[in-house]
Amino acid sequence: MSRKLMVILALCMGVVGCSGQQLTRSTAQRILRENMAEGQFGNEITLEVHTQTGWSMEIARAQGNNVDFETLKRSIQPELDFLNHLVDAGVLQKAPDTFIYCNPEPDCKEQNKYFNFSVVPSKDVEAHLQGMNIQGVRSEYGTVVVARPSAPTITGITQEGNDATVEFTYGYVPTQIYTRLSQLTKDDFARCSPSPGTSSNPPSYCYSRANWLSETDIAAKKGNGSLEFRKYDDGWRTVKQPQ
């Protein structure tokens, strides 16, 4: 056997030999991209939405607040507008209004009225049971997926035989429902002061404004991770991590 042939055979017995056992960056990136598209790896960015607002003259009086009914209604209108915009986006749907117990007097029920909504589950929206509210109605909140991991970049591969560890970074891409939400709620958030605590009685959604990232914020966010790969007879696959 010639010396040249012996050298080739020796190389083919190594990890990166002629049988094609080496895990390349392009192969690892393709597999990662496919897994991310299926939601298997990477952390989603989410935000919470709530499902009720309303007014109560009974509660206001019990707290020593002498506000008149029309002022109380006006103070709640921004909250109601915000929830209706979530309906327009397909995140919530209207549920029956409820009323709390109140003393018998003209317009008593109307002065103690709550507007209820429920979560519309979808690929990007999940409903969570919070309990029963003070009207005895099922209380929910929803989580909305703002952005999903995208565009993984391989930063390093360590391989030993048929096993490899791949380190990578990734960016984020906004979901379609978040893009709709951003357009529908931009006027709502324009009502918020730069710092909600500096204005009197700001709408409650103003306190969650920091979680409503802009598309520029989302584009700037980065994640990183590492995954185990293993070579099978049909090619490389990721190894499922224990839950």
C-alpha beads as a LAMMPS data file, in Angstrom:
LAMMPS data file: protein, C-alpha beads

243 atoms
242 bonds

1 atom types
1 bond types

-500.0 500.0 xlo xhi
-500.0 500.0 ylo yhi
-500.0 500.0 zlo zhi

Masses

1 110.0

Atoms # bond

1 1 1 0.000 0.000 0.000
2 1 1 1.353 3.385 -0.975
3 1 1 2.249 5.997 1.674
4 1 1 -0.316 8.406 0.145
5 1 1 -3.153 5.863 0.522
6 1 1 -2.142 5.115 4.126
7 1 1 -2.327 8.849 5.000
8 1 1 -5.837 9.121 3.475
9 1 1 -7.057 6.080 5.430
10 1 1 -5.648 7.498 8.656
11 1 1 -7.468 10.793 8.110
12 1 1 -10.728 8.976 7.387
13 1 1 -10.586 7.341 10.822
14 1 1 -10.620 10.747 12.590
15 1 1 -13.507 12.893 13.762
16 1 1 -13.348 15.086 10.688
17 1 1 -12.708 12.221 8.318
18 1 1 -13.950 11.196 4.905
19 1 1 -17.268 9.810 6.177
20 1 1 -18.625 13.362 6.633
21 1 1 -19.009 13.143 10.432
22 1 1 -17.967 16.740 11.065
23 1 1 -20.775 19.075 12.142
24 1 1 -20.350 22.195 10.046
25 1 1 -21.578 25.653 11.007
26 1 1 -23.920 25.767 8.031
27 1 1 -25.539 22.454 9.043
28 1 1 -25.851 23.512 12.687
29 1 1 -27.335 26.879 11.700
30 1 1 -29.894 25.265 9.387
31 1 1 -31.025 22.852 12.130
32 1 1 -31.219 25.638 14.707
33 1 1 -33.243 27.807 12.336
34 1 1 -35.717 24.966 11.749
35 1 1 -36.047 24.277 15.490
36 1 1 -36.574 27.955 16.286
37 1 1 -39.289 28.193 13.638
38 1 1 -41.069 25.345 15.444
39 1 1 -40.691 27.122 18.803
40 1 1 -38.412 24.479 20.297
41 1 1 -35.556 26.719 21.428
42 1 1 -35.026 30.305 22.478
43 1 1 -37.045 32.480 24.871
44 1 1 -40.106 34.321 23.584
45 1 1 -40.742 37.905 24.689
46 1 1 -44.236 38.256 26.192
47 1 1 -46.428 40.832 27.922
48 1 1 -49.564 40.586 30.057
49 1 1 -52.998 42.079 29.373
50 1 1 -55.886 42.282 31.848
51 1 1 -59.575 41.902 31.175
52 1 1 -61.663 44.230 33.333
53 1 1 -62.244 47.884 34.124
54 1 1 -65.132 49.852 35.544
55 1 1 -66.340 52.281 38.172
56 1 1 -68.046 52.107 41.556
57 1 1 -69.521 55.041 43.419
58 1 1 -70.027 52.705 46.391
59 1 1 -66.314 51.977 46.640
60 1 1 -65.397 55.626 46.030
61 1 1 -67.680 56.749 48.868
62 1 1 -66.425 54.028 51.201
63 1 1 -62.898 55.336 50.578
64 1 1 -63.969 58.895 51.406
65 1 1 -63.710 60.050 47.801
66 1 1 -66.320 62.710 47.012
67 1 1 -65.843 62.501 43.233
68 1 1 -69.034 62.891 41.208
69 1 1 -70.241 60.151 38.865
70 1 1 -69.423 61.915 35.584
71 1 1 -65.845 62.572 36.730
72 1 1 -65.491 58.937 37.765
73 1 1 -66.716 57.777 34.348
74 1 1 -64.300 60.078 32.522
75 1 1 -61.390 58.763 34.588
76 1 1 -62.113 55.209 33.436
77 1 1 -62.645 55.985 29.741
78 1 1 -58.940 55.680 28.778
79 1 1 -58.869 52.185 30.352
80 1 1 -61.968 51.195 28.411
81 1 1 -60.539 52.584 25.158
82 1 1 -57.371 50.549 25.700
83 1 1 -59.293 47.302 26.265
84 1 1 -61.436 47.962 23.198
85 1 1 -58.282 48.385 21.146
86 1 1 -57.191 44.939 22.359
87 1 1 -60.538 43.699 21.025
88 1 1 -59.814 45.341 17.664
89 1 1 -56.468 43.522 17.609
90 1 1 -58.120 40.143 18.254
91 1 1 -56.522 39.669 21.692
92 1 1 -59.742 40.101 23.723
93 1 1 -63.468 39.787 23.133
94 1 1 -66.301 41.535 24.965
95 1 1 -68.000 39.676 27.822
96 1 1 -71.219 40.656 29.675
97 1 1 -70.997 43.665 31.988
98 1 1 -71.490 43.072 35.713
99 1 1 -72.649 45.180 38.641
100 1 1 -71.701 45.086 42.299
101 1 1 -74.179 45.259 45.140
102 1 1 -75.262 48.818 45.948
103 1 1 -77.882 50.696 47.925
104 1 1 -81.267 51.092 46.190
105 1 1 -81.282 54.498 44.569
106 1 1 -81.799 55.861 41.036
107 1 1 -79.101 54.674 38.604
108 1 1 -77.473 52.631 41.362
109 1 1 -76.443 49.763 39.078
110 1 1 -75.108 52.040 36.351
111 1 1 -72.956 53.791 38.945
112 1 1 -71.379 50.492 39.985
113 1 1 -70.655 48.937 36.635
114 1 1 -67.756 46.784 35.421
115 1 1 -66.835 46.084 31.814
116 1 1 -65.594 42.534 31.346
117 1 1 -63.582 40.975 28.553
118 1 1 -62.182 37.513 27.892
119 1 1 -58.991 36.366 26.205
120 1 1 -59.113 35.010 22.657
121 1 1 -56.506 32.197 22.586
122 1 1 -54.365 31.912 19.469
123 1 1 -50.833 31.052 18.417
124 1 1 -49.614 34.310 19.954
125 1 1 -52.096 34.712 22.839
126 1 1 -52.647 32.467 25.881
127 1 1 -55.394 32.768 28.520
128 1 1 -54.699 32.265 32.236
129 1 1 -57.288 31.861 34.984
130 1 1 -56.729 34.426 37.723
131 1 1 -59.703 33.459 39.884
132 1 1 -63.134 34.947 40.505
133 1 1 -63.532 38.724 40.719
134 1 1 -65.710 40.586 43.223
135 1 1 -68.741 40.160 40.963
136 1 1 -68.349 36.376 40.957
137 1 1 -67.190 36.374 37.328
138 1 1 -64.300 34.271 36.073
139 1 1 -61.251 36.566 36.007
140 1 1 -58.583 36.080 33.361
141 1 1 -55.429 37.665 32.139
142 1 1 -53.664 36.989 28.871
143 1 1 -50.068 36.728 27.753
144 1 1 -49.228 38.013 24.290
145 1 1 -46.105 36.910 22.436
146 1 1 -44.362 40.137 21.441
147 1 1 -41.449 38.584 19.558
148 1 1 -39.900 35.222 18.808
149 1 1 -36.251 34.165 18.450
150 1 1 -34.900 34.449 14.933
151 1 1 -31.714 34.410 12.851
152 1 1 -29.381 32.206 14.943
153 1 1 -25.643 32.723 14.470
154 1 1 -23.173 29.981 15.414
155 1 1 -20.363 31.254 17.619
156 1 1 -18.575 27.971 18.275
157 1 1 -18.721 24.180 17.886
158 1 1 -16.976 21.616 20.098
159 1 1 -17.142 18.076 18.735
160 1 1 -16.074 14.689 20.026
161 1 1 -16.994 11.759 17.821
162 1 1 -20.726 11.770 17.075
163 1 1 -21.525 14.331 19.786
164 1 1 -21.154 18.092 19.529
165 1 1 -21.940 21.185 21.578
166 1 1 -23.020 24.233 19.607
167 1 1 -22.961 27.747 21.050
168 1 1 -25.006 30.426 19.315
169 1 1 -26.602 33.864 19.524
170 1 1 -29.920 34.991 18.075
171 1 1 -32.062 38.050 17.524
172 1 1 -35.819 38.618 17.683
173 1 1 -38.576 39.351 15.194
174 1 1 -41.938 40.939 16.227
175 1 1 -45.092 38.865 15.846
176 1 1 -47.864 40.040 13.535
177 1 1 -50.297 40.506 16.411
178 1 1 -47.823 42.732 18.246
179 1 1 -47.380 44.872 15.154
180 1 1 -51.176 45.357 15.062
181 1 1 -51.252 46.105 18.795
182 1 1 -48.516 48.712 18.486
183 1 1 -50.491 50.627 15.877
184 1 1 -53.822 50.395 17.716
185 1 1 -52.463 51.419 21.140
186 1 1 -50.013 54.178 20.214
187 1 1 -52.556 56.915 21.051
188 1 1 -53.365 55.187 24.356
189 1 1 -49.740 55.284 25.461
190 1 1 -49.422 58.865 24.260
191 1 1 -51.716 59.714 27.210
192 1 1 -49.117 58.422 29.668
193 1 1 -46.633 60.795 31.242
194 1 1 -42.923 59.911 30.882
195 1 1 -43.159 58.477 34.410
196 1 1 -46.625 57.208 35.474
197 1 1 -45.891 57.953 39.128
198 1 1 -45.499 61.667 38.419
199 1 1 -49.087 62.225 37.255
200 1 1 -52.286 61.835 39.265
201 1 1 -54.366 58.739 38.491
202 1 1 -52.743 57.680 35.204
203 1 1 -54.436 54.797 33.341
204 1 1 -53.280 51.493 34.812
205 1 1 -51.831 50.333 31.491
206 1 1 -49.266 53.159 31.766
207 1 1 -47.501 51.167 34.492
208 1 1 -46.913 48.291 32.063
209 1 1 -45.679 50.538 29.269
210 1 1 -42.055 49.455 29.854
211 1 1 -43.051 45.931 28.808
212 1 1 -44.540 47.147 25.511
213 1 1 -41.268 47.265 23.650
214 1 1 -40.963 49.217 20.434
215 1 1 -39.894 47.407 17.279
216 1 1 -36.534 49.184 17.627
217 1 1 -36.179 47.758 21.163
218 1 1 -37.032 44.288 19.884
219 1 1 -34.494 44.527 17.045
220 1 1 -31.809 45.466 19.592
221 1 1 -32.458 42.510 21.918
222 1 1 -30.150 39.507 21.690
223 1 1 -30.147 36.065 23.246
224 1 1 -27.600 33.273 23.476
225 1 1 -27.500 29.607 24.294
226 1 1 -25.890 26.245 23.694
227 1 1 -27.299 22.931 22.503
228 1 1 -26.130 19.357 22.284
229 1 1 -26.127 17.727 18.836
230 1 1 -25.746 14.046 17.960
231 1 1 -25.107 12.373 14.622
232 1 1 -27.539 9.598 13.687
233 1 1 -27.639 7.422 10.602
234 1 1 -29.767 10.033 8.815
235 1 1 -27.722 13.057 9.879
236 1 1 -27.287 15.500 12.752
237 1 1 -30.066 16.294 15.213
238 1 1 -30.386 18.295 18.420
239 1 1 -30.548 16.276 21.640
240 1 1 -33.661 17.055 23.686
241 1 1 -32.764 18.537 27.042
242 1 1 -34.479 17.183 30.186
243 1 1 -37.428 19.279 31.408

Bonds

1 1 1 2
2 1 2 3
3 1 3 4
4 1 4 5
5 1 5 6
6 1 6 7
7 1 7 8
8 1 8 9
9 1 9 10
10 1 10 11
11 1 11 12
12 1 12 13
13 1 13 14
14 1 14 15
15 1 15 16
16 1 16 17
17 1 17 18
18 1 18 19
19 1 19 20
20 1 20 21
21 1 21 22
22 1 22 23
23 1 23 24
24 1 24 25
25 1 25 26
26 1 26 27
27 1 27 28
28 1 28 29
29 1 29 30
30 1 30 31
31 1 31 32
32 1 32 33
33 1 33 34
34 1 34 35
35 1 35 36
36 1 36 37
37 1 37 38
38 1 38 39
39 1 39 40
40 1 40 41
41 1 41 42
42 1 42 43
43 1 43 44
44 1 44 45
45 1 45 46
46 1 46 47
47 1 47 48
48 1 48 49
49 1 49 50
50 1 50 51
51 1 51 52
52 1 52 53
53 1 53 54
54 1 54 55
55 1 55 56
56 1 56 57
57 1 57 58
58 1 58 59
59 1 59 60
60 1 60 61
61 1 61 62
62 1 62 63
63 1 63 64
64 1 64 65
65 1 65 66
66 1 66 67
67 1 67 68
68 1 68 69
69 1 69 70
70 1 70 71
71 1 71 72
72 1 72 73
73 1 73 74
74 1 74 75
75 1 75 76
76 1 76 77
77 1 77 78
78 1 78 79
79 1 79 80
80 1 80 81
81 1 81 82
82 1 82 83
83 1 83 84
84 1 84 85
85 1 85 86
86 1 86 87
87 1 87 88
88 1 88 89
89 1 89 90
90 1 90 91
91 1 91 92
92 1 92 93
93 1 93 94
94 1 94 95
95 1 95 96
96 1 96 97
97 1 97 98
98 1 98 99
99 1 99 100
100 1 100 101
101 1 101 102
102 1 102 103
103 1 103 104
104 1 104 105
105 1 105 106
106 1 106 107
107 1 107 108
108 1 108 109
109 1 109 110
110 1 110 111
111 1 111 112
112 1 112 113
113 1 113 114
114 1 114 115
115 1 115 116
116 1 116 117
117 1 117 118
118 1 118 119
119 1 119 120
120 1 120 121
121 1 121 122
122 1 122 123
123 1 123 124
124 1 124 125
125 1 125 126
126 1 126 127
127 1 127 128
128 1 128 129
129 1 129 130
130 1 130 131
131 1 131 132
132 1 132 133
133 1 133 134
134 1 134 135
135 1 135 136
136 1 136 137
137 1 137 138
138 1 138 139
139 1 139 140
140 1 140 141
141 1 141 142
142 1 142 143
143 1 143 144
144 1 144 145
145 1 145 146
146 1 146 147
147 1 147 148
148 1 148 149
149 1 149 150
150 1 150 151
151 1 151 152
152 1 152 153
153 1 153 154
154 1 154 155
155 1 155 156
156 1 156 157
157 1 157 158
158 1 158 159
159 1 159 160
160 1 160 161
161 1 161 162
162 1 162 163
163 1 163 164
164 1 164 165
165 1 165 166
166 1 166 167
167 1 167 168
168 1 168 169
169 1 169 170
170 1 170 171
171 1 171 172
172 1 172 173
173 1 173 174
174 1 174 175
175 1 175 176
176 1 176 177
177 1 177 178
178 1 178 179
179 1 179 180
180 1 180 181
181 1 181 182
182 1 182 183
183 1 183 184
184 1 184 185
185 1 185 186
186 1 186 187
187 1 187 188
188 1 188 189
189 1 189 190
190 1 190 191
191 1 191 192
192 1 192 193
193 1 193 194
194 1 194 195
195 1 195 196
196 1 196 197
197 1 197 198
198 1 198 199
199 1 199 200
200 1 200 201
201 1 201 202
202 1 202 203
203 1 203 204
204 1 204 205
205 1 205 206
206 1 206 207
207 1 207 208
208 1 208 209
209 1 209 210
210 1 210 211
211 1 211 212
212 1 212 213
213 1 213 214
214 1 214 215
215 1 215 216
216 1 216 217
217 1 217 218
218 1 218 219
219 1 219 220
220 1 220 221
221 1 221 222
222 1 222 223
223 1 223 224
224 1 224 225
225 1 225 226
226 1 226 227
227 1 227 228
228 1 228 229
229 1 229 230
230 1 230 231
231 1 231 232
232 1 232 233
233 1 233 234
234 1 234 235
235 1 235 236
236 1 236 237
237 1 237 238
238 1 238 239
239 1 239 240
240 1 240 241
241 1 241 242
242 1 242 243
